[in-house]
Amino acid sequence: MLSSTSLGKKAPWWEFLLILIIAAVFGYAGIVKLLGVADFSHVIARFDVLPRALINPVALILPTFEVLLAAVLLVPALQRPALLGVLLCCAMFGMVLTSAIIRGIPVSCGCFSLIEKPSLHAAWWALGRDAVLVAAALTLYLKHKPSLHPN
């Protein structure tokens, strides 16, 4: 099941591995945030990009969406739209991280631990991880473009 693509063809092993890694990252990160939603709202607030009234709703919605994306990535027929969701999340996170770095705001990712000490160093590492996720998701997303001409 997981080794086939949304186009019904057998996927190479490395595609299967990338899907599993992306799903694991998003699933784990989402669960960590959901288990510590109050702490995650403080992580979001440090970025200083949202109005105060949106911080708590985003702290609930974002990790729920991440867990949902992780699950949907494991459904071959839905992998391409899920990868688009991953790309959109990573793009948003990359912009927010870049904004914090440019403004000199020490932040922590909040992705894998809600107790990580905020720092510019941590922000740079998170931006690097985000770039790797974008590269992996974009590779898979572009590899499985729907064909305009059926065979």
C-alpha positions as CSV (number, residue, x, y, z in Angstrom):
1,M,0.0,0.0,0.0
2,L,2.6,2.6,1.1
3,S,5.0,1.6,-1.6
4,S,2.7,2.6,-4.5
5,T,2.3,6.1,-5.7
6,S,-0.9,8.1,-6.2
7,L,-0.6,7.1,-9.9
8,G,-0.8,3.4,-9.1
9,K,2.8,2.7,-10.1
10,K,5.3,1.1,-7.7
11,A,7.4,3.9,-6.1
12,P,11.2,3.6,-5.7
13,W,12.3,2.7,-2.2
14,W,13.7,6.3,-1.6
15,E,10.3,7.8,-2.3
16,F,8.7,5.5,0.3
17,L,11.5,6.4,2.8
18,L,11.0,10.2,2.2
19,I,7.3,9.9,2.7
20,L,7.8,8.0,5.9
21,I,10.3,10.5,7.2
22,I,8.1,13.5,6.3
23,A,5.1,11.8,7.9
24,A,7.1,11.0,11.0
25,V,8.4,14.5,11.4
26,F,5.0,16.1,11.0
27,G,3.2,13.5,13.1
28,Y,5.7,13.7,16.0
29,A,6.0,17.5,15.9
30,G,2.2,17.8,15.9
31,I,1.7,15.4,18.8
32,V,4.4,17.2,20.9
33,K,2.7,20.5,20.3
34,L,-0.8,19.1,21.1
35,L,0.4,17.5,24.3
36,G,1.9,20.9,25.4
37,V,-0.5,23.3,23.7
38,A,-0.1,26.0,26.4
39,D,3.7,25.9,26.0
40,F,3.4,25.9,22.3
41,S,1.3,29.1,22.4
42,H,4.2,30.7,24.2
43,V,6.6,29.5,21.5
44,I,4.3,31.1,18.9
45,A,4.0,34.4,20.8
46,R,7.9,34.7,20.9
47,F,7.8,35.1,17.1
48,D,5.8,38.3,17.4
49,V,4.0,37.9,14.1
50,L,0.4,37.2,15.2
51,P,-2.2,39.3,17.1
52,R,-2.6,38.1,20.6
53,A,-6.2,36.9,19.9
54,L,-4.9,34.4,17.2
55,I,-2.1,32.8,19.2
56,N,-4.2,30.2,21.1
57,P,-6.3,29.2,18.1
58,V,-3.2,28.7,16.0
59,A,-1.6,26.7,18.8
60,L,-4.5,24.3,18.5
61,I,-5.1,24.3,14.8
62,L,-1.5,24.1,13.5
63,P,-0.5,20.9,15.3
64,T,-3.8,19.3,14.5
65,F,-3.2,20.0,10.8
66,E,0.3,18.6,11.1
67,V,-0.9,15.3,12.5
68,L,-3.6,15.2,9.8
69,L,-1.0,15.8,7.1
70,A,1.1,13.0,8.5
71,A,-1.8,10.6,8.3
72,V,-2.8,11.6,4.9
73,L,0.7,11.2,3.6
74,L,0.4,7.5,4.2
75,V,-2.6,7.2,1.8
76,P,-1.1,6.9,-1.7
77,A,-4.0,8.4,-3.5
78,L,-3.8,11.6,-1.3
79,Q,0.0,12.0,-1.1
80,R,0.3,14.8,-3.7
81,P,-2.3,17.1,-2.0
82,A,-0.7,16.2,1.4
83,L,2.7,17.1,0.0
84,L,1.3,20.5,-1.1
85,G,0.1,21.0,2.5
86,V,3.5,20.1,3.8
87,L,5.1,22.6,1.4
88,L,2.7,25.3,2.5
89,C,3.4,24.7,6.2
90,C,7.1,24.7,5.6
91,A,7.0,27.9,3.5
92,M,5.0,29.6,6.2
93,F,7.4,28.4,8.9
94,G,10.4,29.4,6.8
95,M,9.0,32.9,6.4
96,V,8.3,33.3,10.1
97,L,11.7,31.9,11.1
98,T,13.4,34.2,8.6
99,S,11.5,37.2,10.0
100,A,12.6,36.4,13.5
101,I,16.2,35.9,12.5
102,I,16.2,39.3,10.6
103,R,14.7,41.0,13.5
104,G,17.2,39.4,15.9
105,I,14.5,37.7,18.0
106,P,15.7,34.5,19.7
107,V,13.2,31.8,19.1
108,S,12.9,28.0,19.3
109,C,11.2,25.9,16.8
110,G,8.8,24.2,19.1
111,C,8.7,21.3,16.7
112,F,10.3,18.5,18.7
113,S,10.6,20.0,22.2
114,L,8.7,22.8,23.8
115,I,11.5,23.3,26.4
116,E,14.3,24.2,23.9
117,K,15.9,27.4,24.9
118,P,15.1,30.2,22.4
119,S,18.2,31.5,20.5
120,L,19.2,32.7,17.1
121,H,21.3,29.6,16.8
122,A,18.2,27.4,17.3
123,A,16.3,29.5,14.7
124,W,19.1,29.0,12.1
125,W,19.0,25.2,12.8
126,A,15.3,25.1,12.5
127,L,15.5,27.0,9.2
128,G,18.0,24.5,7.9
129,R,15.7,21.6,8.9
130,D,12.8,23.4,7.2
131,A,14.8,23.7,4.0
132,V,15.6,20.0,4.0
133,L,11.9,19.2,4.4
134,V,11.0,21.6,1.6
135,A,13.5,19.9,-0.7
136,A,12.2,16.4,0.1
137,A,8.5,17.4,-0.2
138,L,9.1,19.4,-3.4
139,T,11.0,16.5,-5.0
140,L,8.2,14.1,-4.3
141,Y,5.5,16.7,-5.3
142,L,7.1,17.5,-8.7
143,K,7.9,13.9,-9.4
144,H,4.3,13.0,-9.3
145,K,2.7,15.6,-11.5
146,P,-0.6,14.5,-13.0
147,S,-0.2,13.7,-16.6
148,L,-2.3,15.7,-19.1
149,H,-2.2,12.8,-21.6
150,P,-3.2,9.4,-20.3
151,N,-1.0,6.5,-21.6
